[in-house]
Amino acid sequence: MITVTVFNKNNKIVGVQLEGHAEFGRKGRDIVCSAVSILYINLVNSLESFTKDEKELNGDKKINFQNVILKSMPSPEAELLFQSFMLGITTIEQKYGRKYILILNQEV
């Protein structure tokens, strides 16, 4: 299962962390993992291209772990990008279920 932890501060998303593997399909054919991965990659690339928000990126492919954390409160642009990411992630969770993806919220 993929666990998506959403880090919130003062009702604003300041980061997300992805852990695990959906195991919806065999390696290279897992459409849930692919969908989550592209949403995350697009979020990181969009934060880089369309905002000036400073961020910290960490990851380890061996243990299927990725995160992006802003170093301060999000700009309006970053806030919109995080909301777009959440729309995609919650849609995947609704479509495929919590057996494959679980979204958690954490106040920081």
JOLINMO-V9394 format. One record per residue. SS is DSSP state (alpha for helix, beta for strand, coil for the rest). Layout:
{{SS} {SS}}
//
This chain:
{{coil} {beta} {beta} {beta} {beta} {beta} {beta} {beta} {beta} {coil} {coil} {beta} {beta} {beta} {beta} {beta} {beta} {beta} {beta} {beta} {coil} {coil} {coil} {coil} {coil} {coil} {coil} {coil} {coil} {coil} {alpha} {alpha} {alpha} {alpha} {alpha} {alpha} {alpha} {alpha} {alpha} {alpha} {alpha} {alpha} {alpha} {alpha} {alpha} {alpha} {alpha} {alpha} {alpha} {alpha} {coil} {coil} {coil} {coil} {beta} {beta} {beta} {beta} {beta} {beta} {alpha} {alpha} {alpha} {coil} {beta} {beta} {beta} {beta} {beta} {beta} {coil} {coil} {coil} {coil} {coil} {alpha} {alpha} {alpha} {alpha} {alpha} {alpha} {alpha} {alpha} {alpha} {alpha} {alpha} {alpha} {alpha} {alpha} {alpha} {alpha} {alpha} {alpha} {alpha} {alpha} {alpha} {coil} {coil} {coil} {coil} {beta} {beta} {beta} {beta} {beta} {beta} {beta} {coil}}
//
